[in-house]
Amino acid sequence: MIFGGWMTVGREDRGGATTVLRGWRGLIHSRDGATAIEFALLAIPYFVIVFAILETFIAFTAEQLVSNAVDTVGRQLRTGQITYNLGRSTDKTQAQFRQLFCNEINILIQCSATEIATPDKLWLDVESYTSFGSMPTTVPMKNGDLDTSGLKYSPGGSGTINMLRAYYRWQIITDLVRPFVSTIRPSDGSIPSIFLIVATAAFQNEKYP
């Protein structure tokens, strides 16, 4: 409204301005969608950490499984339940021995027929020694990888000293834990992705008949 050249703001005009001002204030202080945006920002690192924890747990569970299999199969070797080249019904070929070992770990680790015949992930070494002191104490490595050239299957008979070693190449999937969990370092400098599971049992066979 205008009186004598002066403009005054009526109640209706003031009400409209107040409504607009309140609208802007409401827009500034609005929290609609903020939770979704915050979740989107935090979801990726959160789930990466969760997957890393789960994968680390599964990898170490697999390691314990292989260790238990070494103890079980080693006990069968020690007591004469498994023999080699003695002309007995308990004699096992290398393929049969590998199958027996795989049966102990198939809850989590599956061995295909190809893996049984031609090792790629699971490697077993069974040898007889003259004394416990002559046994190897390190993992055979070459160029940052497992050296399988010297692995054998030649367990001894009654009263002999033997050593059973198992190696399994466990594939690490989560990028976050690869540098920290992987134990095989590729010689070409690529990102490591293999956790080498190692389990060993040294024992002297019982003097079975």
PyRosetta script that sets phi, psi and omega in degrees:
from pyrosetta import init, pose_from_sequence

init()
pose = pose_from_sequence("MIFGGWMTVGREDRGGATTVLRGWRGLIHSRDGATAIEFALLAIPYFVIVFAILETFIAFTAEQLVSNAVDTVGRQLRTGQITYNLGRSTDKTQAQFRQLFCNEINILIQCSATEIATPDKLWLDVESYTSFGSMPTTVPMKNGDLDTSGLKYSPGGSGTINMLRAYYRWQIITDLVRPFVSTIRPSDGSIPSIFLIVATAAFQNEKYP")
pose.set_psi(1, 146.3)
pose.set_omega(1, -176.8)
pose.set_phi(2, -123.0)
pose.set_psi(2, 126.2)
pose.set_omega(2, 176.8)
pose.set_phi(3, -127.1)
pose.set_psi(3, 113.8)
pose.set_omega(3, 175.4)
pose.set_phi(4, 57.8)
pose.set_psi(4, 40.5)
pose.set_omega(4, 177.6)
pose.set_phi(5, 85.4)
pose.set_psi(5, -5.2)
pose.set_omega(5, 178.5)
pose.set_phi(6, -102.1)
pose.set_psi(6, 139.3)
pose.set_omega(6, 179.5)
pose.set_phi(7, -102.9)
pose.set_psi(7, 129.7)
pose.set_omega(7, 177.0)
pose.set_phi(8, -117.6)
pose.set_psi(8, 153.7)
pose.set_omega(8, -179.6)
pose.set_phi(9, -98.1)
pose.set_psi(9, 119.9)
pose.set_omega(9, 179.1)
pose.set_phi(10, -74.9)
pose.set_psi(10, 171.9)
pose.set_omega(10, -179.2)
pose.set_phi(11, -62.2)
pose.set_psi(11, -36.9)
pose.set_omega(11, -179.4)
pose.set_phi(12, -65.1)
pose.set_psi(12, -42.0)
pose.set_omega(12, -179.5)
pose.set_phi(13, -65.4)
pose.set_psi(13, -42.8)
pose.set_omega(13, 179.4)
pose.set_phi(14, -62.7)
pose.set_psi(14, -37.2)
pose.set_omega(14, 179.0)
pose.set_phi(15, -64.5)
pose.set_psi(15, -38.8)
pose.set_omega(15, 179.2)
pose.set_phi(16, -67.2)
pose.set_psi(16, -42.0)
pose.set_omega(16, 179.2)
pose.set_phi(17, -63.8)
pose.set_psi(17, -39.8)
pose.set_omega(17, 179.4)
pose.set_phi(18, -64.2)
pose.set_psi(18, -39.1)
pose.set_omega(18, 179.4)
pose.set_phi(19, -63.9)
pose.set_psi(19, -43.0)
pose.set_omega(19, 178.9)
pose.set_phi(20, -63.4)
pose.set_psi(20, -42.9)
pose.set_omega(20, -179.6)
pose.set_phi(21, -62.8)
pose.set_psi(21, -42.5)
pose.set_omega(21, 178.0)
pose.set_phi(22, -63.6)
pose.set_psi(22, -36.2)
pose.set_omega(22, 178.7)
pose.set_phi(23, -62.9)
pose.set_psi(23, -43.0)
pose.set_omega(23, 178.5)
pose.set_phi(24, -66.2)
pose.set_psi(24, -41.2)
pose.set_omega(24, 178.4)
pose.set_phi(25, -63.0)
pose.set_psi(25, -40.7)
pose.set_omega(25, 178.6)
pose.set_phi(26, -64.0)
pose.set_psi(26, -37.5)
pose.set_omega(26, 179.2)
pose.set_phi(27, -66.7)
pose.set_psi(27, -39.7)
pose.set_omega(27, -179.1)
pose.set_phi(28, -65.9)
pose.set_psi(28, -40.6)
pose.set_omega(28, -175.9)
pose.set_phi(29, -93.2)
pose.set_psi(29, 4.3)
pose.set_omega(29, -177.8)
pose.set_phi(30, -66.7)
pose.set_psi(30, 137.8)
pose.set_omega(30, 177.9)
pose.set_phi(31, -110.2)
pose.set_psi(31, 8.6)
pose.set_omega(31, -179.7)
pose.set_phi(32, -62.1)
pose.set_psi(32, 124.7)
pose.set_omega(32, 178.4)
pose.set_phi(33, 85.4)
pose.set_psi(33, -7.6)
pose.set_omega(33, -178.3)
pose.set_phi(34, -64.4)
pose.set_psi(34, -39.1)
pose.set_omega(34, -179.6)
pose.set_phi(35, -63.7)
pose.set_psi(35, -40.7)
pose.set_omega(35, 179.5)
pose.set_phi(36, -64.4)
pose.set_psi(36, -40.7)
pose.set_omega(36, 179.6)
pose.set_phi(37, -66.7)
pose.set_psi(37, -43.7)
pose.set_omega(37, 179.2)
pose.set_phi(38, -62.9)
pose.set_psi(38, -40.3)
pose.set_omega(38, 178.5)
pose.set_phi(39, -64.2)
pose.set_psi(39, -40.6)
pose.set_omega(39, 179.8)
pose.set_phi(40, -62.6)
pose.set_psi(40, -36.0)
pose.set_omega(40, 179.9)
pose.set_phi(41, -72.0)
pose.set_psi(41, -33.8)
pose.set_omega(41, -175.3)
pose.set_phi(42, -96.0)
pose.set_psi(42, -16.8)
pose.set_omega(42, -173.2)
pose.set_phi(43, -63.6)
pose.set_psi(43, -45.1)
pose.set_omega(43, -175.5)
pose.set_phi(44, -61.8)
pose.set_psi(44, -55.0)
pose.set_omega(44, 178.4)
pose.set_phi(45, -63.3)
pose.set_psi(45, -32.4)
pose.set_omega(45, 179.6)
pose.set_phi(46, -63.7)
pose.set_psi(46, -49.6)
pose.set_omega(46, -178.0)
pose.set_phi(47, -70.3)
pose.set_psi(47, -31.4)
pose.set_omega(47, 175.6)
pose.set_phi(48, -62.1)
pose.set_psi(48, -43.3)
pose.set_omega(48, 178.7)
pose.set_phi(49, -65.2)
pose.set_psi(49, -41.3)
pose.set_omega(49, 178.8)
pose.set_phi(50, -62.0)
pose.set_psi(50, -46.8)
pose.set_omega(50, 179.2)
pose.set_phi(51, -63.1)
pose.set_psi(51, -37.6)
pose.set_omega(51, 179.1)
pose.set_phi(52, -63.6)
pose.set_psi(52, -42.4)
pose.set_omega(52, 178.6)
pose.set_phi(53, -64.0)
pose.set_psi(53, -45.0)
pose.set_omega(53, -179.3)
pose.set_phi(54, -64.0)
pose.set_psi(54, -43.0)
pose.set_omega(54, -178.0)
pose.set_phi(55, -68.2)
pose.set_psi(55, -38.5)
pose.set_omega(55, 176.6)
pose.set_phi(56, -62.8)
pose.set_psi(56, -41.7)
pose.set_omega(56, 178.5)
pose.set_phi(57, -62.3)
pose.set_psi(57, -44.7)
pose.set_omega(57, -178.7)
pose.set_phi(58, -66.5)
pose.set_psi(58, -39.3)
pose.set_omega(58, -179.9)
pose.set_phi(59, -62.6)
pose.set_psi(59, -43.9)
pose.set_omega(59, -179.7)
pose.set_phi(60, -74.2)
pose.set_psi(60, -26.1)
pose.set_omega(60, 172.4)
pose.set_phi(61, -66.5)
pose.set_psi(61, -41.9)
pose.set_omega(61, 176.8)
pose.set_phi(62, -62.8)
pose.set_psi(62, -38.0)
pose.set_omega(62, 178.1)
pose.set_phi(63, -62.5)
pose.set_psi(63, -42.1)
pose.set_omega(63, 178.3)
pose.set_phi(64, -66.5)
pose.set_psi(64, -35.8)
pose.set_omega(64, 178.9)
pose.set_phi(65, -64.5)
pose.set_psi(65, -44.0)
pose.set_omega(65, 178.1)
pose.set_phi(66, -65.0)
pose.set_psi(66, -39.6)
pose.set_omega(66, 178.5)
pose.set_phi(67, -62.4)
pose.set_psi(67, -41.8)
pose.set_omega(67, 177.9)
pose.set_phi(68, -65.1)
pose.set_psi(68, -37.4)
pose.set_omega(68, 178.8)
pose.set_phi(69, -65.1)
pose.set_psi(69, -39.3)
pose.set_omega(69, 177.2)
pose.set_phi(70, -62.1)
pose.set_psi(70, -42.5)
pose.set_omega(70, 178.6)
pose.set_phi(71, -63.8)
pose.set_psi(71, -43.0)
pose.set_omega(71, -177.5)
pose.set_phi(72, -67.2)
pose.set_psi(72, -50.3)
pose.set_omega(72, -178.6)
pose.set_phi(73, -69.0)
pose.set_psi(73, -36.5)
pose.set_omega(73, 177.1)
pose.set_phi(74, -61.9)
pose.set_psi(74, -37.3)
pose.set_omega(74, 177.6)
pose.set_phi(75, -64.9)
pose.set_psi(75, -37.7)
pose.set_omega(75, 178.5)
pose.set_phi(76, -68.2)
pose.set_psi(76, -34.7)
pose.set_omega(76, 174.6)
pose.set_phi(77, -67.8)
pose.set_psi(77, -41.9)
pose.set_omega(77, -176.2)
pose.set_phi(78, -66.0)
pose.set_psi(78, -34.5)
pose.set_omega(78, -176.4)
pose.set_phi(79, -93.7)
pose.set_psi(79, -0.3)
pose.set_omega(79, 178.2)
pose.set_phi(80, 85.5)
pose.set_psi(80, 8.5)
pose.set_omega(80, 176.0)
pose.set_phi(81, -71.8)
pose.set_psi(81, -25.2)
pose.set_omega(81, 173.5)
pose.set_phi(82, -124.2)
pose.set_psi(82, 124.0)
pose.set_omega(82, 178.2)
pose.set_phi(83, -129.2)
pose.set_psi(83, 172.3)
pose.set_omega(83, -178.6)
pose.set_phi(84, -140.7)
pose.set_psi(84, 123.5)
pose.set_omega(84, 172.1)
pose.set_phi(85, 58.2)
pose.set_psi(85, 39.2)
pose.set_omega(85, 177.9)
pose.set_phi(86, -111.4)
pose.set_psi(86, 3.2)
pose.set_omega(86, -180.0)
pose.set_phi(87, 71.7)
pose.set_psi(87, 31.2)
pose.set_omega(87, -179.0)
pose.set_phi(88, -117.0)
pose.set_psi(88, 166.3)
pose.set_omega(88, 178.0)
pose.set_phi(89, -69.6)
pose.set_psi(89, -17.7)
pose.set_omega(89, 179.9)
pose.set_phi(90, -86.6)
pose.set_psi(90, -2.5)
pose.set_omega(90, 179.3)
pose.set_phi(91, -63.5)
pose.set_psi(91, 136.8)
pose.set_omega(91, 178.4)
pose.set_phi(92, -127.1)
pose.set_psi(92, 135.0)
pose.set_omega(92, 172.9)
pose.set_phi(93, -75.1)
pose.set_psi(93, 173.1)
pose.set_omega(93, 179.5)
pose.set_phi(94, -62.2)
pose.set_psi(94, -41.7)
pose.set_omega(94, 179.4)
pose.set_phi(95, -64.9)
pose.set_psi(95, -41.0)
pose.set_omega(95, 178.3)
pose.set_phi(96, -65.6)
pose.set_psi(96, -38.6)
pose.set_omega(96, 178.5)
pose.set_phi(97, -65.2)
pose.set_psi(97, -41.9)
pose.set_omega(97, 178.3)
pose.set_phi(98, -63.7)
pose.set_psi(98, -37.8)
pose.set_omega(98, 178.5)
pose.set_phi(99, -65.1)
pose.set_psi(99, -41.3)
pose.set_omega(99, 177.3)
pose.set_phi(100, -61.5)
pose.set_psi(100, -40.8)
pose.set_omega(100, 179.1)
pose.set_phi(101, -66.0)
pose.set_psi(101, -42.8)
pose.set_omega(101, -179.9)
pose.set_phi(102, -63.6)
pose.set_psi(102, -32.3)
pose.set_omega(102, 178.0)
pose.set_phi(103, -63.2)
pose.set_psi(103, -25.8)
pose.set_omega(103, -179.6)
pose.set_phi(104, -79.9)
pose.set_psi(104, -18.7)
pose.set_omega(104, -175.6)
pose.set_phi(105, -117.7)
pose.set_psi(105, 6.8)
pose.set_omega(105, -173.2)
pose.set_phi(106, -72.5)
pose.set_psi(106, -2.7)
pose.set_omega(106, 174.0)
pose.set_phi(107, -63.5)
pose.set_psi(107, -37.0)
pose.set_omega(107, -176.9)
pose.set_phi(108, -122.9)
pose.set_psi(108, -30.5)
pose.set_omega(108, -176.4)
pose.set_phi(109, -117.4)
pose.set_psi(109, 120.6)
pose.set_omega(109, -179.4)
pose.set_phi(110, -99.7)
pose.set_psi(110, 136.2)
pose.set_omega(110, 176.8)
pose.set_phi(111, -111.2)
pose.set_psi(111, 119.6)
pose.set_omega(111, 177.4)
pose.set_phi(112, -78.2)
pose.set_psi(112, 169.6)
pose.set_omega(112, 177.2)
pose.set_phi(113, -61.9)
pose.set_psi(113, -35.1)
pose.set_omega(113, 177.4)
pose.set_phi(114, -66.5)
pose.set_psi(114, -39.8)
pose.set_omega(114, 178.7)
pose.set_phi(115, -65.6)
pose.set_psi(115, -35.7)
pose.set_omega(115, 178.1)
pose.set_phi(116, -65.2)
pose.set_psi(116, -44.7)
pose.set_omega(116, -176.0)
pose.set_phi(117, -78.2)
pose.set_psi(117, -40.5)
pose.set_omega(117, -177.0)
pose.set_phi(118, -129.7)
pose.set_psi(118, 98.6)
pose.set_omega(118, -176.3)
pose.set_phi(119, -59.1)
pose.set_psi(119, 136.2)
pose.set_omega(119, 175.0)
pose.set_phi(120, -130.7)
pose.set_psi(120, -44.1)
pose.set_omega(120, 179.0)
pose.set_phi(121, -106.8)
pose.set_psi(121, -42.5)
pose.set_omega(121, -177.9)
pose.set_phi(122, -99.4)
pose.set_psi(122, 123.2)
pose.set_omega(122, 178.9)
pose.set_phi(123, -125.1)
pose.set_psi(123, 132.7)
pose.set_omega(123, -179.7)
pose.set_phi(124, -121.5)
pose.set_psi(124, 141.2)
pose.set_omega(124, 178.9)
pose.set_phi(125, -131.7)
pose.set_psi(125, 117.0)
pose.set_omega(125, 179.7)
pose.set_phi(126, -126.7)
pose.set_psi(126, 116.5)
pose.set_omega(126, -177.2)
pose.set_phi(127, -140.4)
pose.set_psi(127, 157.2)
pose.set_omega(127, 177.2)
pose.set_phi(128, -105.5)
pose.set_psi(128, 141.0)
pose.set_omega(128, -177.4)
pose.set_phi(129, -128.9)
pose.set_psi(129, 159.8)
pose.set_omega(129, -180.0)
pose.set_phi(130, -75.8)
pose.set_psi(130, -25.4)
pose.set_omega(130, 179.7)
pose.set_phi(131, -157.6)
pose.set_psi(131, 164.6)
pose.set_omega(131, 177.5)
pose.set_phi(132, -67.9)
pose.set_psi(132, -30.2)
pose.set_omega(132, -179.4)
pose.set_phi(133, -69.1)
pose.set_psi(133, -20.1)
pose.set_omega(133, -179.4)
pose.set_phi(134, -88.3)
pose.set_psi(134, -0.4)
pose.set_omega(134, -179.4)
pose.set_phi(135, -75.7)
pose.set_psi(135, 146.4)
pose.set_omega(135, 176.9)
pose.set_phi(136, -68.4)
pose.set_psi(136, 147.1)
pose.set_omega(136, -177.7)
pose.set_phi(137, -117.0)
pose.set_psi(137, 3.6)
pose.set_omega(137, -179.6)
pose.set_phi(138, -127.0)
pose.set_psi(138, 160.7)
pose.set_omega(138, 176.5)
pose.set_phi(139, -80.0)
pose.set_psi(139, 128.4)
pose.set_omega(139, 180.0)
pose.set_phi(140, -68.5)
pose.set_psi(140, 113.9)
pose.set_omega(140, -178.5)
pose.set_phi(141, -124.5)
pose.set_psi(141, 149.8)
pose.set_omega(141, 176.8)
pose.set_phi(142, -150.5)
pose.set_psi(142, 123.1)
pose.set_omega(142, -178.9)
pose.set_phi(143, 55.6)
pose.set_psi(143, 39.4)
pose.set_omega(143, 176.9)
pose.set_phi(144, 78.6)
pose.set_psi(144, 5.1)
pose.set_omega(144, -178.4)
pose.set_phi(145, -128.4)
pose.set_psi(145, 166.5)
pose.set_omega(145, 179.4)
pose.set_phi(146, -66.6)
pose.set_psi(146, 129.5)
pose.set_omega(146, 177.8)
pose.set_phi(147, -93.3)
pose.set_psi(147, 107.5)
pose.set_omega(147, -175.7)
pose.set_phi(148, -96.7)
pose.set_psi(148, 2.1)
pose.set_omega(148, -174.6)
pose.set_phi(149, -65.8)
pose.set_psi(149, -27.8)
pose.set_omega(149, -176.9)
pose.set_phi(150, -100.1)
pose.set_psi(150, 5.0)
pose.set_omega(150, -178.9)
pose.set_phi(151, -76.5)
pose.set_psi(151, 138.5)
pose.set_omega(151, -174.9)
pose.set_phi(152, -134.5)
pose.set_psi(152, 170.4)
pose.set_omega(152, 169.4)
pose.set_phi(153, -130.1)
pose.set_psi(153, 91.8)
pose.set_omega(153, -178.2)
pose.set_phi(154, -148.7)
pose.set_psi(154, 64.5)
pose.set_omega(154, 178.8)
pose.set_phi(155, -67.8)
pose.set_psi(155, 149.9)
pose.set_omega(155, 179.4)
pose.set_phi(156, -85.9)
pose.set_psi(156, 178.5)
pose.set_omega(156, -178.3)
pose.set_phi(157, -96.9)
pose.set_psi(157, -147.8)
pose.set_omega(157, -175.9)
pose.set_phi(158, -60.4)
pose.set_psi(158, 130.8)
pose.set_omega(158, 175.5)
pose.set_phi(159, 76.5)
pose.set_psi(159, 0.3)
pose.set_omega(159, -178.0)
pose.set_phi(160, -83.1)
pose.set_psi(160, 159.7)
pose.set_omega(160, 178.2)
pose.set_phi(161, -96.7)
pose.set_psi(161, 126.7)
pose.set_omega(161, -174.3)
pose.set_phi(162, -131.3)
pose.set_psi(162, 161.1)
pose.set_omega(162, 176.9)
pose.set_phi(163, -138.1)
pose.set_psi(163, 129.4)
pose.set_omega(163, 177.4)
pose.set_phi(164, -114.6)
pose.set_psi(164, 123.1)
pose.set_omega(164, 178.1)
pose.set_phi(165, -123.9)
pose.set_psi(165, 137.5)
pose.set_omega(165, 178.6)
pose.set_phi(166, -124.8)
pose.set_psi(166, 136.6)
pose.set_omega(166, 177.5)
pose.set_phi(167, -129.0)
pose.set_psi(167, 135.2)
pose.set_omega(167, 177.4)
pose.set_phi(168, -136.2)
pose.set_psi(168, 130.7)
pose.set_omega(168, 178.7)
pose.set_phi(169, -86.9)
pose.set_psi(169, 103.6)
pose.set_omega(169, -179.3)
pose.set_phi(170, -94.1)
pose.set_psi(170, 124.5)
pose.set_omega(170, -177.1)
pose.set_phi(171, -81.1)
pose.set_psi(171, 125.0)
pose.set_omega(171, 176.4)
pose.set_phi(172, -93.7)
pose.set_psi(172, 128.8)
pose.set_omega(172, -175.4)
pose.set_phi(173, -99.3)
pose.set_psi(173, -44.5)
pose.set_omega(173, -175.5)
pose.set_phi(174, -71.6)
pose.set_psi(174, 122.3)
pose.set_omega(174, -176.9)
pose.set_phi(175, -60.7)
pose.set_psi(175, -33.1)
pose.set_omega(175, -174.9)
pose.set_phi(176, -61.9)
pose.set_psi(176, -36.2)
pose.set_omega(176, -175.0)
pose.set_phi(177, -98.6)
pose.set_psi(177, -7.7)
pose.set_omega(177, -177.6)
pose.set_phi(178, -55.3)
pose.set_psi(178, -49.8)
pose.set_omega(178, -177.5)
pose.set_phi(179, -65.9)
pose.set_psi(179, -22.2)
pose.set_omega(179, -173.9)
pose.set_phi(180, -97.7)
pose.set_psi(180, -27.1)
pose.set_omega(180, -176.9)
pose.set_phi(181, -100.1)
pose.set_psi(181, -32.4)
pose.set_omega(181, -176.9)
pose.set_phi(182, -62.2)
pose.set_psi(182, 137.9)
pose.set_omega(182, -179.8)
pose.set_phi(183, -115.6)
pose.set_psi(183, -5.0)
pose.set_omega(183, 176.0)
pose.set_phi(184, -110.0)
pose.set_psi(184, 121.6)
pose.set_omega(184, -178.3)
pose.set_phi(185, -104.1)
pose.set_psi(185, 111.9)
pose.set_omega(185, -179.5)
pose.set_phi(186, -58.7)
pose.set_psi(186, 138.9)
pose.set_omega(186, -178.8)
pose.set_phi(187, -70.0)
pose.set_psi(187, -19.5)
pose.set_omega(187, -179.3)
pose.set_phi(188, -84.0)
pose.set_psi(188, 0.7)
pose.set_omega(188, 177.6)
pose.set_phi(189, 83.8)
pose.set_psi(189, 4.8)
pose.set_omega(189, 179.0)
pose.set_phi(190, -71.1)
pose.set_psi(190, 167.2)
pose.set_omega(190, -177.2)
pose.set_phi(191, -65.8)
pose.set_psi(191, 125.7)
pose.set_omega(191, 179.4)
pose.set_phi(192, -67.2)
pose.set_psi(192, 143.6)
pose.set_omega(192, -178.3)
pose.set_phi(193, -142.5)
pose.set_psi(193, 9.8)
pose.set_omega(193, -176.8)
pose.set_phi(194, -117.1)
pose.set_psi(194, 126.5)
pose.set_omega(194, 171.9)
pose.set_phi(195, -100.9)
pose.set_psi(195, 112.8)
pose.set_omega(195, -177.1)
pose.set_phi(196, -83.7)
pose.set_psi(196, 111.1)
pose.set_omega(196, 176.6)
pose.set_phi(197, -82.5)
pose.set_psi(197, 129.5)
pose.set_omega(197, -177.9)
pose.set_phi(198, -128.0)
pose.set_psi(198, 131.0)
pose.set_omega(198, 176.4)
pose.set_phi(199, -140.8)
pose.set_psi(199, 139.4)
pose.set_omega(199, -174.7)
pose.set_phi(200, -137.8)
pose.set_psi(200, 144.6)
pose.set_omega(200, 173.3)
pose.set_phi(201, -139.7)
pose.set_psi(201, 128.0)
pose.set_omega(201, 176.8)
pose.set_phi(202, -116.7)
pose.set_psi(202, 134.7)
pose.set_omega(202, -174.0)
pose.set_phi(203, -159.8)
pose.set_psi(203, 162.3)
pose.set_omega(203, 173.0)
pose.set_phi(204, -111.1)
pose.set_psi(204, 126.3)
pose.set_omega(204, -178.6)
pose.set_phi(205, -61.7)
pose.set_psi(205, 146.0)
pose.set_omega(205, 173.9)
pose.set_phi(206, -68.0)
pose.set_psi(206, 157.9)
pose.set_omega(206, 179.1)
pose.set_phi(207, -84.9)
pose.set_psi(207, 70.8)
pose.set_omega(207, 179.7)
pose.set_phi(208, -79.0)
pose.set_psi(208, 153.0)
pose.set_omega(208, -177.2)
pose.set_phi(209, -68.8)
pose.dump_pdb("model.pdb")
